Amino acid sequence: MNSFDLDQPLIELVSSQERGVWSIRHALEGVQIFGGIGSGKTSGSGRMLALKYLTNGFGGLVLTVKPDEKELWQHYCRLAGRENDLLILEPGGSHRFNFLQFEAKQSSSSLTENLVDVLKTVIRAGEEKSGGKSDDAFWETALDMLIFHVIDLCQLAYGHVSVQQMYDIVQTIPKSEEGLQTDGSAAGKPKAFQQAFEAARLQVNRQIDDWFAKLPSQRQAALQDETVFETQLLHTLPDARLLKFLDQFFFDTFMNLSEKTRSIIDFTFSGFLFRLLRDPVYSLFCRYDSTLTPEDSLRGKIILIHLPVKIYHKVGRDCQILFKYLWQRTMEKRHITPSSRPVFLWADEAQNFLHEHDADYQATARSSRIATVYISQNLPNYYACMGGQKAEYRVKSFLGTLGTKIFHANADMETNKYASELIGDAFFEDKSHSVTVAQNFAQTRSKSLKLERVVRPEELVRLKTGGPMNNFRVEGYLHRQGDALLKGLNHTKMMFNQNYQS
């Protein structure tokens, strides 16, 4: 296919009087599907959208929570004739993705900033606290600074970054100046932090010697003053300036933090790195060269990360968020032309994979031809995972960036109330009839307009949920922002076939 027509219909909507369409253009505005357990959200509307995207040539990324999602997408790809396009990243499989190697190839000049952004996004998305994520800026800033300086130290000392190096350095940062004097093994060998710092010093000293040796003797004489020399040195050699920053941070700032404060920051970062160092994650994401990258989706491949959260728990979730974030950034970087392939991001039980940049990313996804499909049971799932003092506002802001919402049967009244309010109110004709029998017979009829909810919250509880009892038909309300669907309305009640074959 040389070009993709964004007005290509994916779903045809039919009433007794008119026809409407839901097109690729609408898919690129994003989809949120809500439905309770057993409502048919995955097997109904989810199945139909997955097959529509596959048969229309979309590339994609699929994140997994349940162990059977791999087999489900293999089945979808067989039905759509896309079996050869499915790439599965899983333990024991044939594919690997080295995220540090991938980031280094993207932009070596801003590698530190990119890696810090990736790592802190995953760490913050994985924070689990009784009150949700912390809104305290101190902890975020402190963690950012530690990650920044550890990565810079690796880069300056060794010219590259590895998860093992970062972990070893964080684990061996002395707790005091005295610790520097005794921070060695029984054989007297310095530990990882000291080794890295000494290697960085040697690297910078070599640069200083080369720089000074190339100066004219007259200029060398002018730099005999120590203050003038340091000022000129820091102005001329970026690595010398960087080493000074590292020295100030580790020896003046970090070592002087209270033990409790420092241990929280240390364990947050080292705990995350530790999980990356354990197999199968280490072999999949750190040890070997990449056999697949996010760019494969742009060539029509469907990448499925088979590290289901139900089996691999936090580490499975963290790794999928890491890949998701790198994938999102890669999709947004591409230059869009009429022949640019649409791609989809698919997450069932999507609350497991949210991160702090999702709302910003989704706001520009349409222009990048990214069709997001998030499936979740209810709003409280999102509130719990997007914590903090303003969780409700963050969730509502995020949901506002998804142009289409599908509501299936649900027993959560907060979600049903949200659906009812979103669909909105309409004027209904209220008729009244009265008869008076007295000396004279009198009869009156009147009509008035009454503003009421078009779909009451309790109606969503009664929607059909598929299965043999309902002839494998699932009911749901589809709501779309913008232009009307049918009869001048922005919503319609639909029936989805659980045996849909594309």
N, C-alpha and C positions, 0 to 999 in steps of 0.2 A: 504494500500500500504506500503510494508516494505522498499522500496527504491525508490528514484526518479532518473530516468535516465535523465541526463542533455542534452543528445542528442536526447531526445524525440521531434519529430517535432511538432510545434504548428501551423505553416503556411507552406503549400506546394506551391512552386512557380513553375509554368509550362510555358515553351515556346514551340515552334514547334520542337525544337531540343533537349532540355534537361530539367531536373527537378532539383530544388534546394529546400532547406528547411530553415526555420527560427525556431530555436529550443528553448528549455528552457534555454540553455546556453546563447543564444543571448538575451533572455528576461532579464536575470540577469545582462546584461551590461547596462540596462536602456533604456527607450524610451521617446523621446520628440515628441509630435504631435503639429504641427502648422496648423492653418486654420482660415480664416476670419469668420465673423458672417454668419451663414447659410451655411457654407462650407461642413458640414457633418462630421466634425472631431470627434464629440462625438458619433453621430449615425452611423458613418461608421467604421473607423479603431478603434475608442474607444470601440464601442460595441463589435467588433470581439475580441479584445484583452481581454476585461473583461470576456467574456464567455469562451475563451480559458483558461485563468488562473483559473477560477472557476471549469471548467470540469476536469482540471488536478490536482485538490486537493490543490491549493495554499491557504494559509491563507492570511489575508491582513488587511490593514487600508485604509479607504475611508474618505477623507476630503470633505466638501461640501461648495459650494458658493450659488447655486440656490436651492430654496425650493423643487423642484421636484426631486432632486437627491436621496432622500430616496426611493420614489416609483420606480425610475428607477432601483436601486440596488435590491430592493425586487423582481422586475420583472426578473432581471438577475439571481438571486439566485433560483427563481422558475424554470426557463428554465434549469438551470444546476443541479437541484436536491439538492441545498445547502440551502434551506430555514431555516433549523434548525441551520445552522452555522452562521447566520447573527445576530450580537449583535448590537443594536442601542442605543447609548448614547444620550439621548435627554430629554428636560424638560417634566416632567410628566410621563416619562418612568420608567421602572423597574430597570435600571442599574445606578450605581454611580462609580466614580473614584476619590479617595482621593489621590491627587498627593504627598502631604507631607507624608502621611502614607506610600505610595509606596516607596518613596525615602528613608525613615527611615529604611525600611526593606532591602534595597539593600546593604547599607554599613553604619553602624552607625559611624564608625571611620572617614569617610570622608563626613559626611552629610552636613556640612556647605559648603564645596567646591562644592558638587554636586548641592545643592539648589541654590547657587549663580550662577553657570553655567546655570542652567535651567532658573532662573528668568531673568538674564541679557540677555540671548538669546532671550527670548520672548519680553522683553521690547525693545531691539534694533531692532528686526524685525518689531515691531509695530510703530517705530518712523516715523512720517509723517511731513516732513519739505519741504518748498518750493524748497530747493536745494537738497533734498534727505537726506540720513542719514549723520550725522556729522562725519567727519574724524578727529576731534579734540580729541587727546588722553587724554587731561585733564578731559573732561566730562565723558569719559568712565571710567577712573581710579577713579574719585571721586564717581561715582555711584557704582562701584564695592566695594569700601571701605565702603560706607554706608551700602550696603546690607550685606557684610561680617560681620560687627560689630553688626548690629541689630540681625542677626541670631545667632551669638555667644552669645550675651547678653540674648536672649531668652533661648538658650540651657543651659547656665550657671545658670540662675536664676530659670528656671522651669523644666529643663530636657527634654523639648520638644519644638517644634515650631508650631505656628498656624498663619494663615493669620491675624486673629483678633489681636493677640498679636503684630505682626510686625507693623500693621497699627497704633495701639494705641501708640506704642513707638515712631514711626516716627513723629506722630502728636504732641507729647508732649515733644520733646527734647527742653530744654530751649535755648533761644537765647543769653543768657549771664549768667555769674556767679550770677548776681543779681537775675536773673529769677529763680535760684534754691531756693532762700530764700522765694519767693512768689508763687512758682509753686504748688499750692494746690487748692482744691475746697473750697467752702464757709465753709464747715464743717471741713476744715483742713486736709482732706485726700490727701496724695500725689498722683500725677497723674501717668500715666502708666510708663513713663520713670524712674521716681524716685523709684517707687515700684520695677521695674525690677532690677535697679542698687543696691538697698538696699538688695533685695533677693540674688543677686549675691554675694554681700559683705558677707552676713551672711553665704552663702554656703562655700565660700573660708575661712572665719574665722574659721568655724567648722573644715575644713580640716587642717588648720594651728594648731589649738589647739590639734587635734588628733596626728598630726605629731610630734609636740614639746613634747607632753606628753610621747611619746614612746621612746624619745631619752634618753640615759644614762645621769645622772646628770653631769658627767664630760663634755659631749658634749654640754649640755645645758649651762653650764658655759662659754664654749668657744664661744657661740653665743650671748653673751651679747652686743657685739658691733653691733650697728644698721646696719652698712654697710655690715659687714660679715653675719649678720642674713638675710638680704634681698637677698644677693647674693646666699646663700645656699638655701633659701626658693624658689627663682625663678628657681633655678637649679633642685630642688626636686619636686615641685608641679606644673604641667602644668597649672592647673586652676588659680593659683596665677599669673603666667606669663600672662595668657590670660586676667585676670582682669586688670592688669597693662596696657596692650595694649588697652583695652576698655576705661580705664580712660584717657589715652593719646589722643586717637582719639576723644572722645566726648568732653572732657573738654579743651584740648589744641589745637586741630586742628579744629574740626567741628564748635564749638561755635564761633571761631574767623574768620570764613569765612565771606566775605561781604554778606549783606542781599540779594542782587540780585543773587549772585552765589549760596548761600545756598538754596534760594527759588526754583531755577531751579532744583537742585538735589533733594530736598524734594518732590516737586510736581511730578517729574518723577517717583519716587518710590511709593509714597503714592497714586498717581493717578492710577497706575496699581493695587495696592492692593485693592483700593476702588472698582474697577470693579469686583474683585473676591469676594467681600463681599456682592454683590447684587444678589438676586435670579433672574433667576434660576441657575446662575453659582455657587453661594455659595453652594446650595444643591447638585449640580452635582459633584463638584470638591473639596469641602473643609469640608462639615459638617458631612457626613456619611461615614461609612466604604465602601471600594471598593467592588463592585459585579463583576467587570471585570478589567483586567489589560492587559498591552501590551503582556504578555506571552500567553494570549489566542490565539493570532495569530499563535503561534508556534504549537498549538494543532489543527489548521485548521479553527479557527473562523475568520470571517470577521467582524471587528469592524468599524462601521460607526458613525461618530460624526455628529449628526444632529443639528448643530448650524449654519445654513447657513448664510454666511456673508451678503447676501442681506436682511436678517431679523434682525440679531443680531449685524451686523456691526463690530466695532472694538473689542468688547468683544468676539464675536463669533470667530473672526479671532485669537485673542490672545490665547484663550483656545485651539483651534485646533492646533496652532503652539506648544503650551506647550505639548499637548499629542503627537503630531508628534515627537518632539525632544526626549521625554522619550521613545517612541516606537523605534525610530532609535537606541538609545543607547542600549536598551534591545536586539534588534535583533543582534547587533554587538557583544554582550557579549557571545552569545551562542557558544558552541563547535560544529563544523560542522563534520558530519559523512555522509556516503552514504545514510543514511535514513533520513537525515535532510530535513524537508519540506521547499520548496521555499515559500516565502511570498512576497506580493506585497504592494507597497505604491502608492495609487491612488489619484491624485489631478487634477480635472478639474478647469480651471482658476487658474493654479498653481502659478501664480505670487503673489497671495494673501498669500501664505503660505511659502515663502522663508525665510530662516534665514542664519546667517553668517557661520554656520558650514556645509551647504548643500554640497558644493563642496568637502570638506574633507570626509564627510560621503559617498558621492556617489563614491569617488575614491576607496573605499574598499567594496562597497555594493555587488559586484559580489562574493567575497570570503565568504560573510555572507549569500549568497543565497537570496538576496533582489532584487526584480524586481520593479524598479521605473517606473511609468508612469506619466509624467507631460504633461498636455494639456493646451495650451495657444493660443491666437490669433496671437501674433506677438512679435518680439524682443523688440520694444519700451515698451511694458507692463513690461518686465523684467527690462529694464533700469530704469524705473520709480520706481520700488519697490526695486531694489538693488542699491540704490543711492550712493552718494559720488563722489569724484573726478575721480575715476577709474571705474565707473559703467560699461562701455562697456567691459573693460578687465575682470571684475568680472563675467559678464554674459557669455562672450565667454569661459572663463575658466570653468565655471559651465557646460555649454552646451557640452564642450569637454569631460566631464565624462559620457555623455549619448551616448551609442554606436549606437543606432538606432534612426533615425529621419524620421518622415513622414510629408510630406508637401502637404496640400490640397489647394484648391482655396483660393487666398489671394489678397487683394487689397493693402496691405502694401508692397511697393517696397523695403524697406530695408530688410524685411524678405525674399522676393523673390530673392533679390540679394545674400543674405547669402546662400539660398538654391542652387542657380545657381553656386556660387563659390565652395560650398561644393561638389556638384556633379562633377564639374570640366570641363576641356577642353579635346578635342579629335581632331585628324587630320581627316579632311574631304577632299574628292577628289574634286578638283576644275577643271572642264573641260572647255576648250575654243576651238572655231572653227572659222576660218577666211577663206574667199574666196576673191581672187584678180583676177579681169578681166581686162586685158590690152592687150599688144601685145601677151603675153602668159598667159594662164589660170593657176592660182596657188591656191592650197587649202592646209591649214595646220590645224592640230589638236594637241592640247597639253593637258597634265595633270599636275597638281601640288597639293601638300598637303597644306591645310590651317588649322591652329589651331583656333578652335572656341569653344564657350560654347556648351556643350552637350544639356543643357536645358536653354533656354533663360529666364530671369526673367519674361518677359511679358507672357510667355507660362503658367505660374502658375496662372495667372488671369483667364484663359479660362477653367480650369479644371471643370468637371461636379460636381454638388453639390447635387445630389440625388433628392428625391421627385418624384412625379408622372411623371413630365416632362422627367425625366431621368431614368424611370423605377426603381426608388429607388436604383440607382447605384451611388456611390461616387468615384471619381478618386483622386489618390494621388501618389506622388513619395516617395518610400521607399529607404532610404540610410542607409547602414550599414558599419561600420568601420571593417577593417580586411579582412577576406576571401570574395571572390566574391560571388554574388548572382546567376546571370545567365550570360552566354556569356562572362565570365571573367570580368564583370562589378560589381561595388559596389552599383549600384542603379537599380531600376526597376520601371516602371509605373504599378500601380495596380488599380483594381476595387474592391470596398468594397460594400457589400450588406447590406442595412439598415434593411432588414428583416431577417438577419442572425440568425439562431436558435441554433447554437453550434453543 
